[in-house]
Amino acid sequence: MKIDKIIFFTFLLFVVGFLTFRISLAYFSDSGTSSNNVLSASAEFPSPTPQVANHIVISEVQLHGGNANEDFVELYNPTNSAINLSGWEIRVKGSSGADSSLVLIPSGKSIPAHGFFLWSNDQGTYETDIGADVSNGNNIGENNSLKLEDASDNPVDQVGWGNVVGHYVEGTPYANFSASFQSIERKAYSSSTTVSMSTGGSDIDKGNAFDAGNNLTDFITRTSQPQNSTSSPETP
């Protein structure tokens, strides 16, 4: 009888040990598979690609310089080719919502690849001071919006600021900005800030190609820095 008990307990210990081994083996096997799945998922879902525009954008706008008439609008070309701007137009809606032409770009004008193009008011010598590519006596102000159209009148880009319901706006309008020599500038990347886009910042020479279709988040406020068609190109 004593021998039978010894045999029984020996057999029981063997069974328990065997089952423990099988369970442990299955656990580590599943853990390895799970780990491999995590690595595989990481490889299949890389970081999002930055939202870079594939068309000319409105890149910087100033409402006031040394006086209320010193306005400018800067365009940026994020593509790899120069683009003929003959017949292109920037239209403006004033605070009343009335639409008018800010500037019709004449023939012979183009914007370089990764380069800029600049309109300004021709108050005094302002257009010469900032090297405007085109200028006239028109103005922009608070609660306004702009639309860039190609030579076939197709809308290319829009930006509005302040109270501009029913205006040329993408998403939510930017806030009014009225300080002298202050502008709104399109970001280089979604993560760009006023600091990174200003002199000495990491994005200062990365262009202005970020376009998520929302004026409020596509732009930052900064000290004005107008660039024209002779300025150094900037690649995103």
Residue frames as a rotation matrix with the C-alpha (Angstrom) as fourth column:
MET 1
0.573 0.820 0.000 0.00
0.820 -0.573 0.000 0.00
0.000 0.000 -1.000 0.00
LYS 2
0.453 -0.487 -0.746 2.83
0.153 -0.782 0.604 2.40
-0.878 -0.388 -0.280 0.85
ILE 3
-0.630 -0.705 0.327 4.54
0.392 0.075 0.917 1.61
-0.671 0.706 0.229 -2.46
ASP 4
-0.085 0.703 0.706 1.27
0.992 -0.009 0.129 2.32
0.097 0.711 -0.696 -4.30
LYS 5
0.788 0.383 -0.482 1.06
0.483 -0.870 0.099 5.77
-0.381 -0.311 -0.870 -2.68
ILE 6
-0.060 -0.898 -0.435 4.65
0.064 -0.439 0.896 6.56
-0.996 0.026 0.084 -3.63
ILE 7
-0.674 -0.150 0.724 3.99
0.680 0.258 0.686 5.54
-0.290 0.954 -0.072 -7.24
PHE 8
0.320 0.904 0.284 0.78
0.946 -0.320 -0.046 7.61
0.049 0.283 -0.958 -7.30
PHE 9
0.724 -0.060 -0.687 2.42
0.219 -0.925 0.311 10.78
-0.654 -0.376 -0.657 -5.94
THR 10
-0.418 -0.908 0.008 5.39
0.199 -0.083 0.977 10.35
-0.886 0.410 0.215 -8.29
PHE 11
-0.446 0.354 0.822 3.02
0.895 0.190 0.404 10.07
-0.013 0.916 -0.401 -11.23
LEU 12
0.641 0.748 -0.175 1.06
0.756 -0.654 -0.024 13.12
-0.132 -0.117 -0.984 -10.01
LEU 13
0.301 -0.628 -0.718 4.22
0.064 -0.738 0.672 15.22
-0.952 -0.248 -0.182 -9.75
PHE 14
-0.674 -0.555 0.488 5.20
0.466 0.194 0.863 14.16
-0.573 0.809 0.128 -13.26
VAL 15
-0.016 0.776 0.631 1.81
0.991 -0.074 0.115 15.21
0.136 0.627 -0.767 -14.67
VAL 16
0.779 0.297 -0.552 1.88
0.453 -0.876 0.167 18.60
-0.434 -0.380 -0.817 -12.89
GLY 17
-0.093 -0.914 -0.394 5.43
0.072 -0.401 0.913 19.27
-0.993 0.057 0.103 -14.10
PHE 18
-0.628 -0.112 0.770 4.55
0.723 0.283 0.630 18.34
-0.289 0.952 -0.097 -17.66
LEU 19
0.383 0.866 0.320 1.49
0.916 -0.401 -0.012 20.60
0.118 0.298 -0.947 -17.71
THR 20
0.618 -0.230 -0.752 3.50
0.235 -0.858 0.456 23.50
-0.750 -0.458 -0.477 -16.22
PHE 21
-0.490 -0.868 0.082 6.11
0.259 -0.055 0.964 23.10
-0.832 0.494 0.251 -18.95
ARG 22
-0.387 0.420 0.821 3.47
0.921 0.144 0.361 23.10
0.033 0.896 -0.443 -21.72
ILE 23
0.691 0.699 -0.182 1.76
0.714 -0.700 0.021 26.22
-0.113 -0.144 -0.983 -20.36
SER 24
0.308 -0.670 -0.676 5.08
0.088 -0.687 0.721 28.10
-0.947 -0.282 -0.152 -20.02
LEU 25
-0.649 -0.569 0.505 6.10
0.499 0.182 0.847 27.11
-0.574 0.802 0.166 -23.54
ALA 26
0.021 0.763 0.646 2.79
0.984 -0.129 0.120 28.32
0.175 0.633 -0.754 -24.97
TYR 27
0.741 0.268 -0.616 3.06
0.479 -0.854 0.204 31.63
-0.471 -0.446 -0.761 -23.09
PHE 28
-0.069 -0.863 -0.500 6.54
-0.009 -0.501 0.866 32.46
-0.998 0.064 0.026 -24.37
SER 29
-0.625 -0.076 0.777 5.61
0.726 0.310 0.614 31.36
-0.288 0.948 -0.139 -27.87
ASP 30
0.406 0.863 0.300 2.60
0.906 -0.424 -0.006 33.69
0.122 0.274 -0.954 -27.85
SER 31
0.596 -0.245 -0.765 4.71
0.246 -0.851 0.464 36.50
-0.765 -0.464 -0.447 -26.38
GLY 32
-0.525 -0.849 0.063 7.21
0.265 -0.092 0.960 36.15
-0.809 0.520 0.273 -29.20
THR 33
-0.367 0.487 0.793 4.44
0.925 0.100 0.366 36.18
0.099 0.868 -0.487 -31.78
SER 34
0.691 0.667 -0.278 2.88
0.707 -0.703 0.069 39.23
-0.150 -0.244 -0.958 -30.14
SER 35
0.182 -0.719 -0.671 6.23
0.155 -0.653 0.742 41.00
-0.971 -0.239 -0.007 -30.09
ASN 36
-0.735 -0.450 0.507 6.73
0.519 0.109 0.848 40.24
-0.437 0.886 0.153 -33.76
ASN 37
0.087 0.866 0.493 3.26
0.982 -0.157 0.102 41.57
0.166 0.475 -0.864 -34.51
VAL 38
0.678 0.112 -0.726 4.06
0.406 -0.881 0.244 44.85
-0.612 -0.460 -0.643 -32.74
LEU 39
-0.342 -0.890 -0.302 7.23
0.082 -0.349 0.934 45.26
-0.936 0.294 0.192 -34.78
SER 40
-0.623 0.176 0.762 5.37
0.774 0.275 0.570 44.41
-0.109 0.945 -0.308 -37.96
ALA 41
0.482 0.876 0.003 2.64
0.875 -0.481 -0.062 46.95
-0.053 0.032 -0.998 -37.18
SER 42
0.371 -0.415 -0.831 5.24
0.166 -0.851 0.499 49.64
-0.914 -0.323 -0.246 -36.56
ALA 43
-0.700 -0.695 0.167 6.78
0.247 -0.015 0.969 48.95
-0.671 0.719 0.182 -39.94
GLU 44
-0.418 0.624 0.661 3.41
0.901 0.192 0.389 49.09
0.116 0.758 -0.642 -41.69
PHE 45
0.703 0.704 0.100 2.32
0.669 -0.702 0.245 52.40
0.243 -0.105 -0.964 -40.09
PRO 46
-0.382 -0.924 0.015 5.19
0.883 -0.370 -0.289 54.93
0.273 -0.097 0.957 -40.45
SER 47
-0.448 0.152 -0.881 5.05
0.461 -0.805 -0.373 58.52
-0.766 -0.573 0.290 -39.23
PRO 48
0.604 0.771 0.201 2.62
0.596 -0.270 -0.756 60.73
-0.529 0.577 -0.623 -41.19
THR 49
-0.307 -0.659 0.687 4.05
0.942 -0.313 0.120 62.59
0.136 0.684 0.717 -44.18
PRO 50
-0.602 0.063 -0.796 4.09
0.298 -0.907 -0.298 66.39
-0.740 -0.416 0.528 -43.69
GLN 51
0.416 0.825 0.383 1.26
0.771 -0.097 -0.630 68.22
-0.482 0.557 -0.676 -45.50
VAL 52
-0.550 -0.680 -0.485 3.15
0.193 -0.669 0.718 70.12
-0.813 0.301 0.499 -48.18
ALA 53
0.472 0.774 -0.422 1.20
-0.210 -0.366 -0.907 72.07
-0.856 0.517 -0.010 -50.79
ASN 54
-0.246 -0.505 0.827 1.70
0.729 0.466 0.501 71.16
-0.638 0.727 0.254 -54.46
HIS 55
0.317 0.408 0.856 0.60
0.840 -0.539 -0.054 74.59
0.439 0.737 -0.514 -55.71
ILE 56
-0.617 -0.489 0.616 1.43
0.220 -0.859 -0.462 78.26
0.755 -0.149 0.638 -55.20
VAL 57
0.154 0.641 -0.752 0.24
0.959 0.086 0.270 79.52
0.238 -0.763 -0.601 -51.82
ILE 58
0.553 0.029 0.833 -0.31
-0.160 -0.977 0.140 82.87
0.818 -0.211 -0.535 -50.15
SER 59
0.116 -0.658 -0.744 2.67
0.679 0.599 -0.424 82.83
0.725 -0.456 0.516 -47.80
GLU 60
-0.540 -0.304 -0.785 2.79
0.809 -0.446 -0.383 86.16
-0.233 -0.842 0.487 -45.95
VAL 61
0.195 0.682 0.705 0.49
0.671 -0.617 0.411 89.18
0.715 0.393 -0.578 -45.49
GLN 62
-0.697 -0.356 -0.622 1.17
0.691 -0.562 -0.454 92.56
-0.188 -0.747 0.638 -43.86
LEU 63
0.353 0.909 0.220 -1.53
0.921 -0.380 0.090 95.19
0.165 0.171 -0.971 -43.21
HIS 64
0.997 -0.034 0.069 0.58
-0.049 -0.970 0.238 98.03
0.059 -0.241 -0.969 -41.76
GLY 65
0.175 -0.984 -0.039 4.19
0.821 0.168 -0.546 99.06
0.544 0.063 0.837 -42.16
GLY 66
-0.840 -0.497 -0.216 5.37
0.538 -0.720 -0.437 102.53
0.062 -0.484 0.873 -41.26
ASN 67
-0.671 0.734 -0.107 1.81
-0.666 -0.659 -0.348 103.65
-0.326 -0.162 0.931 -41.97
ALA 68
-0.039 0.786 0.617 -1.56
-0.268 0.587 -0.764 102.07
-0.963 -0.196 0.188 -42.71
ASN 69
0.723 0.350 -0.595 -0.96
-0.626 -0.032 -0.779 102.05
-0.292 0.936 0.196 -46.48
GLU 70
-0.242 -0.904 -0.353 2.20
-0.962 0.271 -0.035 99.95
0.128 0.331 -0.935 -46.45
ASP 71
0.530 0.531 0.661 0.65
-0.550 0.809 -0.208 96.58
-0.645 -0.254 0.721 -47.21
PHE 72
-0.414 -0.559 -0.719 2.11
-0.908 0.314 0.278 93.55
0.070 0.768 -0.637 -48.95
VAL 73
0.730 0.520 0.443 1.10
-0.499 0.849 -0.173 90.05
-0.467 -0.095 0.879 -50.03
GLU 74
-0.363 -0.911 -0.194 3.77
-0.892 0.279 0.356 87.43
-0.270 0.302 -0.914 -50.65
LEU 75
0.812 0.530 -0.245 3.34
-0.581 0.770 -0.262 84.22
0.050 0.355 0.934 -52.66
TYR 76
-0.215 -0.868 0.448 5.46
-0.762 0.435 0.479 81.05
-0.611 -0.239 -0.755 -52.37
ASN 77
0.489 0.278 -0.827 5.99
-0.796 0.530 -0.292 78.32
0.357 0.801 0.481 -54.96
PRO 78
0.256 -0.393 0.883 6.71
-0.702 0.553 0.449 74.95
-0.665 -0.735 -0.135 -53.27
THR 79
0.934 0.174 0.313 7.04
0.065 0.777 -0.626 73.07
-0.352 0.605 0.714 -56.58
ASN 80
0.107 -0.963 0.247 10.17
0.500 0.267 0.824 72.12
-0.859 0.036 0.510 -58.48
SER 81
-0.301 -0.156 0.941 9.35
0.948 -0.157 0.278 74.30
0.105 0.975 0.195 -61.51
ALA 82
-0.912 0.040 -0.407 9.01
0.005 -0.994 -0.108 78.02
-0.409 -0.100 0.907 -62.17
ILE 83
-0.174 0.934 0.311 5.40
0.916 0.269 -0.297 79.04
-0.361 0.234 -0.903 -62.88
ASN 84
-0.805 -0.020 0.593 4.24
0.382 -0.782 0.492 81.73
0.454 0.622 0.638 -65.29
LEU 85
-0.512 0.605 -0.609 2.00
0.645 -0.197 -0.738 84.17
-0.567 -0.771 -0.290 -63.39
SER 86
-0.985 0.150 -0.084 0.81
-0.169 -0.742 0.649 86.17
0.035 0.654 0.756 -66.40
GLY 87
-0.352 0.933 -0.074 -2.92
-0.356 -0.060 0.933 86.80
0.866 0.354 0.353 -65.96
TRP 88
-0.320 0.230 -0.919 -3.04
0.811 0.568 -0.141 85.48
0.489 -0.791 -0.368 -62.40
GLU 89
-0.096 0.395 0.914 -4.95
-0.194 -0.908 0.372 87.62
0.976 -0.141 0.164 -59.94
ILE 90
-0.808 -0.007 -0.589 -5.21
0.573 0.223 -0.789 88.26
0.136 -0.975 -0.176 -56.21
ARG 91
-0.108 0.858 0.502 -8.73
0.120 -0.490 0.864 89.26
0.987 0.153 -0.050 -55.24
VAL 92
-0.966 -0.225 -0.128 -9.76
0.168 -0.169 -0.971 90.82
0.197 -0.960 0.201 -51.92
LYS 93
0.159 0.987 -0.009 -12.97
0.587 -0.087 0.805 91.01
0.794 -0.133 -0.593 -49.93
GLY 94
-0.589 -0.341 0.732 -13.16
-0.245 -0.788 -0.564 94.03
0.770 -0.512 0.381 -47.65
SER 95
-0.984 0.164 0.075 -14.81
-0.041 0.203 -0.978 94.18
-0.176 -0.965 -0.193 -44.24
SER 96
-0.230 0.954 -0.193 -18.20
-0.820 -0.297 -0.490 94.73
-0.525 0.046 0.850 -45.92
GLY 97
0.036 0.184 0.982 -17.76
0.187 0.964 -0.187 91.58
-0.982 0.190 0.001 -47.98
ALA 98
0.842 0.254 -0.476 -17.43
-0.359 -0.396 -0.845 93.49
-0.403 0.882 -0.242 -51.25
ASP 99
0.393 -0.680 0.619 -15.14
0.626 0.691 0.362 91.75
-0.674 0.245 0.697 -53.74
SER 100
0.897 -0.173 -0.406 -12.54
-0.394 -0.729 -0.559 93.55
-0.199 0.662 -0.723 -55.86
SER 101
0.698 -0.714 -0.044 -9.22
0.495 0.526 -0.692 92.97
0.517 0.461 0.721 -57.59
LEU 102
0.725 -0.568 -0.390 -6.15
0.171 -0.400 0.900 93.62
-0.667 -0.720 -0.193 -55.48
VAL 103
-0.135 -0.769 -0.625 -3.77
-0.699 -0.373 0.610 93.04
-0.702 0.520 -0.487 -58.37
LEU 104
0.947 0.255 0.193 -3.91
-0.014 0.636 -0.772 91.49
-0.320 0.728 0.606 -61.84
ILE 105
0.135 -0.988 0.077 -0.41
0.065 0.086 0.994 90.22
-0.989 -0.130 0.076 -62.54
PRO 106
0.538 0.082 -0.839 0.82
-0.728 -0.457 -0.511 91.44
-0.426 0.885 -0.186 -65.94
SER 107
0.978 -0.195 -0.068 2.43
0.111 0.774 -0.623 89.32
0.174 0.602 0.779 -68.64
GLY 108
0.298 -0.954 0.044 6.07
-0.152 -0.093 -0.984 88.43
0.942 0.286 -0.173 -68.33
LYS 109
-0.051 -0.274 0.960 5.93
-0.975 -0.193 -0.107 87.75
0.215 -0.942 -0.257 -64.59
SER 110
0.358 0.126 -0.925 6.80
-0.072 0.992 0.107 84.38
0.931 0.028 0.364 -63.05
ILE 111
0.624 -0.157 0.765 7.61
-0.779 -0.055 0.624 82.84
-0.056 -0.986 -0.157 -59.69
PRO 112
-0.265 -0.834 -0.484 10.77
-0.815 0.461 -0.349 80.69
0.515 0.302 -0.802 -59.38
ALA 113
0.325 0.243 -0.914 10.78
0.154 0.940 0.305 77.08
0.933 -0.240 0.268 -58.19
HIS 114
0.191 -0.160 -0.968 10.77
0.959 0.240 0.150 77.17
0.208 -0.958 0.199 -54.36
GLY 115
-0.823 -0.544 0.164 10.79
0.524 -0.838 -0.153 80.96
0.221 -0.040 0.974 -54.70
PHE 116
-0.264 0.656 -0.707 8.62
0.665 -0.407 -0.626 83.97
-0.698 -0.636 -0.329 -53.94
PHE 117
-0.474 0.208 0.856 6.61
0.642 -0.583 0.497 86.74
0.603 0.785 0.143 -55.60
LEU 118
-0.523 0.116 -0.844 5.66
0.744 -0.421 -0.519 90.01
-0.415 -0.900 0.134 -53.92
TRP 119
0.043 0.582 0.812 2.86
0.620 -0.653 0.435 92.56
0.784 0.484 -0.389 -54.33
SER 120
-0.502 -0.099 -0.859 2.79
0.806 -0.415 -0.423 95.80
-0.314 -0.905 0.288 -52.34
ASN 121
0.755 0.638 -0.153 1.03
0.591 -0.762 -0.263 99.11
-0.284 0.108 -0.953 -52.12
ASP 122
0.070 -0.771 0.633 2.97
0.875 -0.257 -0.410 101.84
0.479 0.582 0.657 -53.94
GLN 123
0.948 0.275 -0.161 2.76
0.317 -0.757 0.572 104.37
0.036 -0.593 -0.805 -51.09
GLY 124
0.644 -0.742 -0.187 5.81
-0.569 -0.628 0.531 106.66
-0.511 -0.235 -0.827 -51.40
THR 125
-0.049 -0.748 -0.662 8.83
-0.927 0.281 -0.250 104.49
0.373 0.602 -0.706 -52.13
TYR 126
0.187 0.142 0.972 7.52
-0.783 0.619 0.060 101.48
-0.593 -0.773 0.227 -50.24
GLU 127
0.963 0.236 0.130 7.42
-0.117 0.802 -0.586 99.12
-0.242 0.549 0.800 -53.23
THR 128
0.504 -0.857 -0.105 11.06
-0.303 -0.061 -0.951 99.99
0.809 0.511 -0.291 -53.99
ASP 129
-0.005 -0.505 0.863 12.09
-0.987 -0.137 -0.086 99.65
0.161 -0.852 -0.497 -50.35
ILE 130
0.119 0.114 0.986 10.88
-0.550 0.835 -0.030 96.04
-0.827 -0.539 0.162 -50.15
GLY 131
-0.800 -0.549 -0.242 11.55
-0.478 0.340 0.810 95.11
-0.362 0.764 -0.534 -53.79
ALA 132
0.074 0.922 0.380 7.96
-0.217 0.387 -0.896 94.39
-0.973 -0.016 0.228 -54.79
ASP 133
-0.720 -0.271 0.639 7.55
0.477 0.476 0.739 92.49
-0.504 0.837 -0.214 -58.08
VAL 134
-0.359 0.670 0.650 4.25
0.581 -0.385 0.717 94.30
0.731 0.635 -0.251 -58.74
SER 135
-0.717 0.153 -0.680 2.58
0.559 -0.457 -0.692 97.23
-0.416 -0.876 0.242 -56.99
ASN 136
-0.331 0.632 0.701 -0.40
0.491 -0.519 0.700 99.59
0.806 0.576 -0.139 -57.21
GLY 137
-0.697 0.051 0.715 -2.47
-0.437 -0.821 -0.368 101.92
0.568 -0.569 0.594 -55.04
ASN 138
0.315 0.882 -0.350 -4.79
-0.210 0.424 0.881 99.28
0.925 -0.204 0.319 -53.57
ASN 139
-0.503 -0.428 0.751 -4.97
-0.795 -0.110 -0.596 98.38
0.338 -0.897 -0.285 -49.88
ILE 140
-0.014 0.502 -0.864 -5.95
0.288 0.830 0.478 95.58
0.958 -0.242 -0.157 -47.52
GLY 141
-0.380 -0.069 0.922 -7.03
-0.723 -0.600 -0.343 95.88
0.577 -0.797 0.179 -43.88
GLU 142
-0.856 0.106 0.506 -8.62
-0.366 0.568 -0.737 94.19
-0.365 -0.816 -0.447 -40.89
ASN 143
-0.057 0.881 0.470 -11.49
-0.063 0.467 -0.882 91.74
-0.996 -0.080 0.029 -41.45
ASN 144
0.222 0.022 -0.975 -10.38
-0.952 -0.210 -0.222 91.12
-0.210 0.977 -0.026 -45.04
SER 145
0.349 -0.178 0.920 -9.71
0.062 0.984 0.166 88.01
-0.935 -0.001 0.354 -47.06
LEU 146
-0.154 -0.534 -0.831 -7.68
-0.872 -0.323 0.369 87.14
-0.466 0.781 -0.416 -50.15
LYS 147
0.645 0.279 0.711 -8.11
0.082 0.900 -0.427 84.69
-0.760 0.334 0.558 -52.99
LEU 148
-0.428 -0.802 -0.417 -5.40
-0.545 -0.139 0.827 83.74
-0.721 0.581 -0.377 -55.47
GLU 149
0.685 0.668 0.290 -6.70
-0.088 0.472 -0.877 82.78
-0.723 0.575 0.382 -58.92
ASP 150
-0.370 -0.787 0.493 -4.83
0.492 0.283 0.823 81.38
-0.788 0.547 0.283 -61.92
ALA 151
-0.889 -0.081 -0.451 -5.13
-0.276 -0.691 0.668 82.81
-0.366 0.718 0.592 -65.43
SER 152
-0.693 0.696 -0.188 -8.31
0.163 0.406 0.899 80.75
0.702 0.593 -0.395 -66.00
ASP 153
-0.203 0.574 0.793 -9.93
-0.755 -0.608 0.247 82.19
0.624 -0.549 0.557 -62.85
ASN 154
0.403 0.266 -0.876 -9.59
0.257 0.885 0.388 78.90
0.878 -0.381 0.288 -60.97
PRO 155
0.784 -0.114 0.610 -9.11
-0.585 -0.464 0.665 79.39
0.207 -0.879 -0.431 -57.20
VAL 156
0.155 -0.837 -0.525 -5.63
-0.017 0.529 -0.849 78.36
0.988 0.141 0.067 -56.06
ASP 157
-0.542 -0.339 -0.769 -5.43
0.751 0.214 -0.625 79.54
0.376 -0.916 0.139 -52.44
GLN 158
0.315 0.694 0.648 -7.36
0.113 -0.705 0.700 81.60
0.943 -0.147 -0.300 -49.88
VAL 159
-0.552 -0.378 -0.743 -6.77
0.778 0.086 -0.622 83.23
0.299 -0.922 0.246 -46.52
GLY 160
0.240 0.672 0.700 -8.99
0.135 -0.737 0.662 85.36
0.961 -0.065 -0.268 -44.29
TRP 161
-0.705 -0.485 -0.517 -8.55
0.595 -0.008 -0.804 87.07
0.386 -0.875 0.294 -40.93
GLY 162
-0.925 0.372 0.079 -10.87
-0.346 -0.737 -0.581 88.62
-0.158 -0.564 0.810 -38.35
ASN 163
-0.195 0.950 0.245 -14.65
-0.029 0.244 -0.969 88.65
-0.980 -0.196 -0.020 -38.80
VAL 164
-0.635 -0.177 -0.752 -14.94
-0.725 -0.199 0.660 87.31
-0.266 0.964 -0.002 -42.34
VAL 165
-0.247 0.652 0.717 -18.11
0.141 0.756 -0.639 85.22
-0.959 -0.057 -0.279 -42.54
GLY 166
0.745 0.588 0.314 -18.81
0.339 0.071 -0.938 84.47
-0.574 0.806 -0.146 -46.20
HIS 167
0.524 -0.643 -0.559 -15.33
-0.752 -0.657 0.051 85.57
-0.400 0.394 -0.828 -47.26
TYR 168
0.512 -0.512 -0.690 -12.42
-0.382 0.584 -0.716 83.79
0.770 0.630 0.103 -48.92
VAL 169
0.083 -0.416 0.905 -11.45
-0.988 0.082 0.129 81.48
-0.128 -0.906 -0.404 -46.07
GLU 170
-0.057 -0.122 -0.991 -10.10
-0.241 0.965 -0.105 77.96
0.969 0.233 -0.085 -45.65
GLY 171
-0.257 0.032 -0.966 -11.39
0.793 0.578 -0.192 76.44
0.552 -0.815 -0.174 -42.41
THR 172
0.603 0.408 -0.686 -11.32
0.768 -0.528 0.361 78.97
-0.215 -0.745 -0.632 -39.57
PRO 173
0.670 -0.365 0.647 -10.07
0.167 -0.775 -0.610 82.52
0.724 0.516 -0.458 -40.27
TYR 174
-0.332 -0.841 -0.426 -6.93
0.808 -0.021 -0.588 83.81
0.486 -0.540 0.687 -38.56
ALA 175
0.334 0.409 -0.849 -7.25
0.823 -0.566 0.051 86.53
-0.460 -0.716 -0.525 -35.92
ASN 176
0.927 -0.021 0.375 -6.89
0.175 -0.860 -0.479 90.19
0.333 0.509 -0.794 -36.87
PHE 177
0.160 -0.923 -0.349 -3.29
0.920 0.011 0.392 91.47
-0.358 -0.384 0.851 -36.78
SER 178
0.810 0.354 0.468 -2.79
0.514 -0.812 -0.277 95.21
0.282 0.465 -0.839 -36.91
ALA 179
0.579 -0.658 -0.482 0.57
0.219 -0.445 0.869 96.09
-0.786 -0.608 -0.114 -35.34
SER 180
0.727 -0.381 -0.571 3.06
-0.675 -0.546 -0.496 97.91
-0.123 0.746 -0.654 -37.54
PHE 181
-0.160 -0.834 -0.529 5.49
-0.902 0.342 -0.265 95.63
0.402 0.434 -0.806 -39.36
GLN 182
-0.473 0.126 0.872 3.60
-0.451 0.815 -0.363 92.55
-0.757 -0.565 -0.329 -38.15
SER 183
-0.323 0.346 -0.881 2.48
-0.890 0.205 0.407 89.86
0.321 0.916 0.242 -40.55
ILE 184
0.512 0.350 0.784 0.87
-0.481 0.873 -0.076 86.47
-0.711 -0.339 0.616 -40.70
GLU 185
-0.265 -0.692 -0.671 3.11
-0.964 0.211 0.162 83.88
0.029 0.690 -0.723 -42.33
ARG 186
0.762 0.497 -0.416 2.31
-0.532 0.846 0.035 80.39
0.369 0.194 0.909 -43.55
LYS 187
0.503 -0.549 0.667 4.16
-0.521 0.423 0.741 77.68
-0.689 -0.721 -0.073 -41.67
ALA 188
-0.335 -0.671 -0.662 6.86
-0.929 0.354 0.111 75.49
0.159 0.652 -0.741 -43.15
TYR 189
-0.726 0.110 -0.679 5.58
0.124 0.992 0.029 72.44
0.677 -0.063 -0.733 -41.23
SER 190
0.358 0.925 -0.128 2.68
0.257 0.034 0.966 71.66
0.898 -0.378 -0.225 -38.92
SER 191
0.432 -0.267 -0.861 5.07
0.900 0.190 0.392 71.94
0.059 -0.945 0.322 -35.96
SER 192
-0.433 -0.663 0.610 6.43
0.639 -0.704 -0.312 75.37
0.636 0.254 0.729 -36.97
THR 193
0.368 0.476 -0.799 6.08
0.892 -0.422 0.160 78.23
-0.261 -0.771 -0.580 -34.48
THR 194
0.991 -0.029 0.134 6.74
0.003 -0.973 -0.231 81.96
0.137 0.229 -0.964 -34.44
VAL 195
0.490 -0.862 0.131 10.16
-0.486 -0.145 0.862 81.21
-0.724 -0.486 -0.490 -32.92
SER 196
-0.015 -0.532 0.846 11.12
0.421 0.765 0.488 78.51
-0.907 0.363 0.212 -35.44
MET 197
0.466 0.277 0.840 9.96
0.884 -0.116 -0.452 80.67
-0.028 0.954 -0.299 -38.39
SER 198
0.991 -0.104 -0.079 11.86
-0.097 -0.992 0.083 83.78
-0.087 -0.075 -0.993 -37.24
THR 199
0.450 -0.890 -0.075 15.52
-0.553 -0.212 -0.805 84.74
0.701 0.404 -0.588 -37.69
GLY 200
-0.512 -0.742 0.432 17.71
-0.834 0.309 -0.457 82.05
0.206 -0.594 -0.777 -36.15
GLY 201
0.193 0.694 0.694 14.85
-0.758 0.554 -0.343 79.54
-0.623 -0.460 0.633 -36.01
SER 202
-0.488 -0.442 0.753 15.05
-0.046 0.875 0.483 75.99
-0.872 0.200 -0.447 -37.35
ASP 203
0.061 0.613 0.787 12.41
0.837 0.398 -0.375 76.61
-0.544 0.682 -0.489 -40.06
ILE 204
0.132 -0.001 -0.991 13.50
-0.065 -0.998 -0.008 80.08
-0.989 0.065 -0.132 -41.19
ASP 205
-0.395 -0.371 -0.840 14.69
-0.828 -0.252 0.501 78.84
-0.398 0.894 -0.208 -44.62
LYS 206
-0.814 0.144 0.563 12.29
0.186 0.982 0.017 75.90
-0.551 0.118 -0.826 -45.13
GLY 207
-0.835 0.515 0.196 9.72
0.105 -0.200 0.974 77.77
0.541 0.834 0.113 -47.22
ASN 208
-0.683 0.700 0.209 6.03
-0.599 -0.373 -0.709 78.18
-0.419 -0.609 0.673 -46.47
ALA 209
-0.693 0.301 -0.656 4.41
-0.492 0.467 0.734 75.05
0.527 0.831 -0.176 -47.86
PHE 210
-0.924 0.377 -0.061 2.31
0.315 0.665 -0.677 73.74
-0.215 -0.645 -0.734 -44.96
ASP 211
-0.623 0.771 -0.130 -1.34
-0.741 -0.528 0.415 73.65
0.252 0.355 0.900 -46.01
ALA 212
-0.933 0.358 0.026 -3.89
0.308 0.836 -0.454 71.69
-0.185 -0.416 -0.890 -43.98
GLY 213
-0.457 0.790 0.408 -6.77
0.471 -0.174 0.865 73.79
0.755 0.587 -0.292 -45.31
ASN 214
0.565 0.605 -0.561 -7.26
0.803 -0.247 0.543 75.75
0.190 -0.757 -0.625 -42.08
ASN 215
0.320 -0.447 0.835 -6.11
0.125 -0.854 -0.505 79.40
0.939 0.266 -0.217 -41.98
LEU 216
0.825 0.079 0.559 -6.07
-0.497 -0.368 0.786 79.42
0.268 -0.926 -0.265 -38.18
THR 217
0.721 -0.540 0.435 -3.51
-0.030 0.603 0.797 76.62
-0.693 -0.588 0.418 -37.90
ASP 218
0.634 -0.485 0.602 -1.67
0.769 0.318 -0.554 77.09
0.078 0.815 0.574 -41.21
PHE 219
0.302 -0.467 0.831 -0.28
0.181 -0.828 -0.531 80.52
0.936 0.311 -0.165 -40.22
ILE 220
0.094 -0.304 -0.948 1.69
0.991 -0.065 0.119 82.15
-0.097 -0.950 0.295 -37.39
THR 221
0.970 0.159 0.183 2.16
0.170 -0.984 -0.046 85.83
0.173 0.076 -0.982 -36.45
ARG 222
0.213 -0.965 -0.153 5.65
0.938 0.158 0.309 87.28
-0.274 -0.209 0.939 -36.77
THR 223
0.110 -0.319 -0.941 7.71
-0.121 -0.945 0.305 90.39
-0.987 0.080 -0.143 -37.52
SER 224
0.906 0.409 -0.112 7.34
-0.144 0.048 -0.988 91.00
-0.399 0.911 0.102 -41.25
GLN 225
-0.244 -0.968 0.058 9.98
-0.205 0.110 0.973 89.68
-0.948 0.225 -0.225 -43.62
PRO 226
0.739 0.626 -0.248 8.83
-0.344 0.034 -0.938 90.15
-0.579 0.779 0.241 -47.25
GLN 227
-0.388 -0.817 0.427 10.57
0.085 0.430 0.899 88.14
-0.918 0.385 -0.097 -49.98
ASN 228
0.406 0.490 -0.771 10.39
-0.678 -0.404 -0.614 88.63
-0.612 0.772 0.168 -53.74
SER 229
0.994 0.108 0.006 11.26
-0.074 0.722 -0.688 86.78
-0.079 0.684 0.725 -56.95
THR 230
0.369 -0.927 -0.061 14.98
-0.360 -0.083 -0.929 87.53
0.857 0.365 -0.364 -56.51
SER 231
0.320 -0.211 0.924 15.13
-0.939 0.055 0.338 86.16
-0.122 -0.976 -0.180 -52.95
SER 232
-0.746 -0.657 -0.108 16.98
-0.662 0.749 0.013 82.91
0.072 0.081 -0.994 -52.32
PRO 233
0.059 0.786 -0.616 14.82
-0.487 0.561 0.669 79.82
0.871 0.260 0.416 -52.94
GLU 234
-0.487 -0.118 0.865 13.70
-0.857 0.257 -0.447 77.81
-0.169 -0.959 -0.226 -49.92
THR 235
-0.357 0.289 -0.888 13.03
-0.392 0.817 0.423 74.08
0.848 0.500 -0.179 -50.13
PRO 236
0.552 0.643 0.531 10.64
-0.764 0.135 0.630 72.39
0.333 -0.754 0.566 -47.64
